[in-house]
Amino acid sequence: MRLLHPWALALCVPALAAAAAALLRPRGARLGLPAGAIVRARRPTLRARASRVVPPALQAAALCLIALALARPQKTVVMAGGDGEGIDIALSIDSSLSMQAVDFKPTRLDAAKATARRFVLGRAQDRISLTTFGGAPLLLCPPTIDYDALLGRLDDLSSDMTRAEGTAVGDGLAAAVARLKDSSAKSKVAILLTDGRSNTGVIDPLTAAKAAASFGIKVYAIGVASKGDSTMTIDDPRYGRVTVPVTDDLDEELLAEIARLTGGKAYRAQDGAELKGVFAEIDRLEKSKVALPRITAVGDLHVWPLALALALLLLEGALTAGPLLRWP
């Protein structure tokens, strides 16, 4: 424990001096007596002695506790620094309309969000960014270790969020590379999740993969689609809410080539359980050593002496108004 303002303890001196003066002052006569009256001295009772000693003692103790509170007692916990484990990760998740397909429960996108959430909560020292892409990329969260903020943006992720039709795999990967290229971490990983074939965008997916490789970024490419066609529900302006077919158009060859170029790995998950297994495997990535700072956690303790001082003052008031009431 430490005191932030130890000089405040000097206020105890006048409090103790005042209590000593109250205890040591002579007891003079309080009532005048007629001349020649005979008065027999009586020894003061225990109650009388207590009424003289206890109130100033309690007041002095309360004032000393208030002085202690003003000194700001603090509890400090020092967590040693050293080497830790950590990598920089960029999540790039497809949010095109086909991610509403229901071959994953409840949808491909919802399953991807739930699995990514568990993945994030399982990390401790990794900086993670979040990008989504449909026909264009959109940054949702820059690299951060504030996982609450990151998960909030992940919860906001919705289908057709970019308001651009198509699946721009190259642009989505390039956006992840942009988040990682200036990182000083020894290990940099991009997790690319999509359910379709690249059919639009400015940057070719293999060009983006080569750029990732040049920056030392390993790409884990995940395809989320069951084999065979599926369905999804959309709001049609003419017919209302309708169910439409979704063709199996996952380009596994492209994902495999992206992974090969960057030293990563490609996966195809056909249901939620397989997707969890994929993220669990990625979670066991080789981690790089990072220097952890020496952290000092400080907690204020001034509330306790203040509470005790209040209790003593209340006790003093109750005693002087009752059992230790003194008459002049």
Phi, psi and omega per residue, in radians:
M1 nan 2.580 3.097
R2 -2.375 2.808 3.076
L3 -1.913 2.148 -3.114
L4 -1.265 -0.640 3.132
H5 -2.213 1.255 -3.049
P6 -1.082 -0.418 -3.135
W7 -1.065 -0.384 -3.125
A8 -1.142 -0.340 3.117
L9 -1.152 -0.324 3.102
A10 -1.080 -0.352 3.115
L11 -1.200 -0.256 3.082
C12 -1.175 -0.489 -3.063
V13 -1.077 -0.957 3.120
P14 -1.108 -0.545 3.116
A15 -1.137 -0.788 3.120
L16 -1.203 -0.621 3.112
A17 -1.129 -0.721 3.124
A18 -1.125 -0.693 3.115
A19 -1.152 -0.717 3.125
A20 -1.115 -0.717 3.129
A21 -1.102 -0.676 3.137
A22 -1.183 -0.590 -3.121
L23 -1.381 -0.525 -3.023
L24 -1.686 -0.151 -3.104
R25 -1.147 2.497 -3.106
P26 -1.191 2.570 3.123
R27 -1.602 1.809 3.127
G28 -1.505 2.987 3.111
A29 -1.177 2.515 -3.116
R30 -1.836 -0.423 -3.094
L31 -2.184 2.433 3.050
G32 -1.332 2.547 -3.122
L33 -2.096 2.611 3.078
P34 -1.126 2.634 3.138
A35 -1.099 2.434 3.115
G36 1.430 -0.038 3.125
A37 -1.192 2.467 3.134
I38 -1.693 2.145 -3.128
V39 -2.103 2.172 3.083
R40 -1.641 2.211 -3.137
A41 -1.252 2.371 3.084
R42 -2.074 2.482 3.094
R43 -1.200 2.399 3.127
P44 -1.088 2.480 3.125
T45 -1.317 2.901 3.100
L46 -1.039 -0.670 3.119
R47 -1.123 -0.701 3.126
A48 -1.139 -0.739 3.125
R49 -1.134 -0.698 3.135
A50 -1.142 -0.672 -3.139
S51 -1.158 -0.389 3.122
R52 -1.499 -0.584 -2.996
V53 -1.678 -0.760 -2.960
V54 -1.128 -0.860 -3.086
P55 -0.999 -0.891 3.131
P56 -1.129 -0.540 3.103
A57 -1.155 -0.757 3.115
L58 -1.147 -0.713 3.121
Q59 -1.105 -0.745 3.131
A60 -1.123 -0.733 3.118
A61 -1.091 -0.716 3.125
A62 -1.115 -0.741 3.121
L63 -1.121 -0.652 3.108
C64 -1.169 -0.654 3.099
L65 -1.169 -0.656 3.073
I66 -1.118 -0.690 3.075
A67 -1.085 -0.692 3.096
L68 -1.113 -0.691 3.098
A69 -1.116 -0.692 3.098
L70 -1.143 -0.432 3.099
A71 -1.307 -0.113 3.088
R72 0.984 1.216 3.034
P73 -1.146 2.397 -3.098
Q74 -2.359 2.441 3.034
K75 -1.641 2.243 -3.116
T76 -2.045 2.364 3.053
V77 -2.178 2.100 -3.108
V78 -1.776 2.132 3.075
M79 -1.813 2.094 -3.048
A80 -1.148 2.540 3.053
G81 -1.435 -2.846 3.137
G82 2.412 -2.770 -3.141
D83 -1.525 2.419 3.069
G84 -2.302 -3.074 -3.138
E85 -1.966 2.372 3.129
G86 -3.041 2.605 3.068
I87 -2.402 2.912 3.020
D88 -1.771 2.266 -3.032
I89 -2.208 2.383 3.037
A90 -2.066 2.076 3.061
L91 -1.617 2.222 3.086
S92 -2.223 1.908 -2.967
I93 -2.022 2.238 3.097
D94 -1.171 2.276 3.076
S95 -2.209 0.510 3.088
S96 -1.171 2.923 -3.042
L97 -1.025 -0.583 -3.102
S98 -1.162 -0.251 3.105
M99 -1.242 -0.030 3.027
Q100 -1.501 -0.012 -3.129
A101 -1.021 2.559 -2.986
V102 -1.793 0.313 3.039
D103 -1.230 -0.312 2.925
F104 -1.858 2.527 -3.088
K105 -1.749 2.261 -0.059
P106 -1.360 -0.558 3.035
T107 -2.481 2.956 3.096
R108 -1.019 -0.774 -3.090
L109 -1.187 -0.735 3.131
D110 -1.111 -0.694 3.103
A111 -1.145 -0.696 3.115
A112 -1.130 -0.733 3.132
K113 -1.123 -0.767 -3.121
A114 -1.128 -0.702 -3.135
T115 -1.241 -0.696 3.094
A116 -1.121 -0.623 3.103
R117 -1.075 -0.819 3.119
R118 -1.101 -0.631 3.119
F119 -1.106 -0.804 -3.133
V120 -1.094 -0.766 -3.119
L121 -1.148 -0.347 3.107
G122 -1.484 -0.112 3.117
R123 -1.630 2.802 -3.103
A124 -2.300 -0.659 -3.011
Q125 -2.247 0.303 -3.075
D126 -1.728 2.402 3.003
R127 -1.456 2.258 -3.061
I128 -2.251 2.372 3.048
S129 -2.034 2.849 -3.119
L130 -2.346 2.181 3.078
T131 -2.251 2.519 3.006
T132 -2.103 2.785 3.109
F133 -2.636 2.523 2.950
G134 -2.219 -1.815 3.003
G135 -1.456 -0.125 3.120
A136 -2.675 2.726 -3.139
P137 -1.494 2.727 3.122
L138 -2.557 2.120 3.098
L139 -1.373 2.171 3.105
L140 -1.757 -0.591 -3.124
C141 -2.670 2.179 3.080
P142 -1.234 2.971 -3.138
P143 -0.974 2.285 -3.060
T144 -2.735 2.759 2.938
I145 -1.891 0.130 3.038
D146 -1.461 1.470 -3.022
Y147 -1.187 -0.454 3.085
D148 -1.102 -0.781 3.109
A149 -1.138 -0.736 3.136
L150 -1.069 -0.797 -3.120
L151 -1.185 -0.522 3.051
G152 -1.105 -0.724 3.099
R153 -1.229 -0.599 3.083
L154 -1.126 -0.694 3.104
D155 -1.107 -0.537 -3.133
D156 -1.318 -0.261 -3.079
L157 -1.091 2.244 -3.126
S158 -2.437 2.835 -3.111
S159 -1.133 2.485 3.138
D160 1.053 0.575 -3.082
M161 -1.191 -0.522 -3.090
T162 -1.427 -0.145 -3.140
R163 0.995 0.534 3.097
A164 -2.330 2.175 -3.060
E165 -1.281 2.662 3.071
G166 1.812 -3.061 3.142
T167 -2.304 1.798 -3.103
A168 -1.682 1.382 -3.095
V169 -1.072 -0.738 -3.132
G170 -1.088 -0.754 3.122
D171 -1.157 -0.673 3.121
G172 -1.129 -0.706 3.112
L173 -1.221 -0.716 3.129
A174 -1.083 -0.638 3.105
A175 -1.131 -0.664 3.085
A176 -1.168 -0.696 3.119
V177 -1.088 -0.691 3.140
A178 -1.077 -0.545 3.125
R179 -1.302 -0.393 -3.010
L180 -1.894 -0.336 -2.949
K181 -1.085 -0.538 -3.128
D182 -1.671 0.116 -3.125
S183 -1.221 2.507 3.102
S184 -1.649 0.024 3.121
A185 -1.176 2.543 3.129
K186 -1.283 -0.422 3.140
S187 -2.123 2.138 -3.115
K188 -2.237 2.263 -3.021
V189 -2.309 2.330 2.997
A190 -1.956 2.305 3.082
I191 -1.929 1.922 -3.087
L192 -1.807 2.116 -3.096
L193 -2.133 2.151 -3.114
T194 -2.602 2.854 3.120
D195 -2.115 0.088 -3.018
G196 -2.411 -2.766 -3.107
R197 -1.946 2.445 3.124
S198 -1.163 2.071 -3.076
N199 -2.315 0.133 3.094
T200 -2.799 -3.098 3.108
G201 1.925 2.921 -3.096
V202 -1.595 -0.603 -3.006
I203 -1.886 2.301 3.088
D204 -1.179 2.399 -3.105
P205 -0.996 -0.689 -3.130
L206 -1.248 -0.540 3.045
T207 -1.138 -0.743 3.095
A208 -1.110 -0.661 3.126
A209 -1.146 -0.711 3.111
K210 -1.143 -0.642 3.082
A211 -1.125 -0.715 3.096
A212 -1.056 -0.771 3.137
A213 -1.087 -0.663 -3.127
S214 -1.155 -0.442 3.102
F215 -1.687 0.131 3.124
G216 1.269 0.525 -3.108
I217 -1.748 2.173 3.106
K218 -1.581 2.301 -3.093
V219 -1.931 2.214 2.989
Y220 -1.828 1.953 -3.054
A221 -1.754 2.146 -3.061
I222 -2.069 2.156 3.014
G223 -1.701 2.236 3.131
V224 -2.016 1.680 3.120
A225 -2.987 2.303 3.034
S226 -1.284 2.717 3.127
K227 -1.305 2.266 -3.041
G228 1.803 2.912 -3.093
D229 -1.293 2.770 3.112
S230 -2.332 -2.925 3.107
T231 -2.380 2.818 3.010
M232 -2.579 2.798 -3.126
T233 -1.837 2.277 3.128
I234 -2.281 2.845 3.069
D235 -1.709 1.859 3.136
D236 -1.539 2.266 -3.105
P237 -1.094 -0.347 -3.097
R238 -1.737 -0.744 -3.024
Y239 -1.880 -0.003 -3.130
G240 1.435 -2.568 -3.081
R241 -1.405 2.043 -3.076
V242 -2.316 2.792 3.087
T243 -1.792 2.264 -3.108
V244 -2.201 2.702 -3.138
P245 -1.324 2.635 3.055
V246 -2.158 2.073 -3.094
T247 -1.367 2.455 3.056
D248 -1.260 1.831 -3.066
D249 -2.237 0.465 -3.118
L250 -1.212 2.218 -3.125
D251 -1.608 1.447 -3.102
E252 -1.149 -0.584 3.140
E253 -1.111 -0.712 3.116
L254 -1.120 -0.795 -3.139
L255 -1.076 -0.692 3.127
A256 -1.134 -0.687 -3.135
E257 -1.213 -0.679 3.076
I258 -1.050 -0.786 3.138
A259 -1.126 -0.719 -3.125
R260 -1.113 -0.758 -3.103
L261 -1.112 -0.492 -3.032
T262 -1.871 -0.003 -3.127
G263 1.363 0.330 3.132
G264 -1.695 -2.509 -3.113
K265 -2.658 2.562 3.127
A266 -1.915 2.555 -3.125
Y267 -2.368 2.724 2.900
R268 -2.256 2.054 3.098
A269 -1.795 2.246 -3.082
Q270 -1.817 -0.066 3.050
D271 -2.787 3.100 -3.077
G272 -1.099 -0.647 -3.132
A273 -1.124 -0.746 3.113
E274 -1.148 -0.637 3.114
L275 -1.128 -0.694 3.072
K276 -1.079 -0.701 3.122
G277 -1.127 -0.652 3.113
V278 -1.102 -0.847 -3.138
F279 -1.163 -0.571 3.087
A280 -1.119 -0.679 3.111
E281 -1.180 -0.733 3.122
I282 -1.135 -0.560 3.134
D283 -1.103 -0.353 3.123
R284 -1.644 0.449 3.128
L285 -1.060 2.679 3.004
E286 -1.142 2.245 -3.080
K287 -1.795 2.577 3.130
S288 -1.670 2.708 3.103
K289 -1.331 2.322 3.053
V290 -2.280 2.596 3.139
A291 -1.418 2.193 3.108
L292 -1.701 2.366 -3.137
P293 -1.281 2.751 3.019
R294 -1.331 2.130 -3.012
I295 -1.961 2.273 3.065
T296 -1.996 2.040 3.103
A297 -1.659 2.266 -3.074
V298 -2.093 2.286 3.078
G299 -2.205 2.236 3.140
D300 -1.293 2.434 -3.137
L301 -2.056 0.182 -3.027
H302 -1.148 -0.339 -3.117
V303 -1.110 -0.619 -3.053
W304 -1.190 -0.865 3.082
P305 -1.107 -0.566 3.085
L306 -1.136 -0.751 3.129
A307 -1.117 -0.705 3.125
L308 -1.181 -0.662 3.094
A309 -1.092 -0.748 3.103
L310 -1.082 -0.710 3.127
A311 -1.109 -0.712 3.124
L312 -1.145 -0.711 3.126
L313 -1.156 -0.678 3.087
L314 -1.145 -0.694 3.106
L315 -1.120 -0.743 3.118
E316 -1.082 -0.743 3.118
G317 -1.118 -0.713 -3.142
A318 -1.175 -0.690 -3.124
L319 -1.201 -0.765 -3.107
T320 -1.257 -0.365 3.081
A321 -1.582 -0.132 -3.100
G322 -2.268 -1.780 -3.032
P323 -1.017 -0.605 -3.079
L324 -1.831 0.453 3.123
L325 -1.109 2.274 -3.125
R326 -1.962 2.383 3.023
W327 -1.716 2.619 3.133
P328 -1.043 nan nan
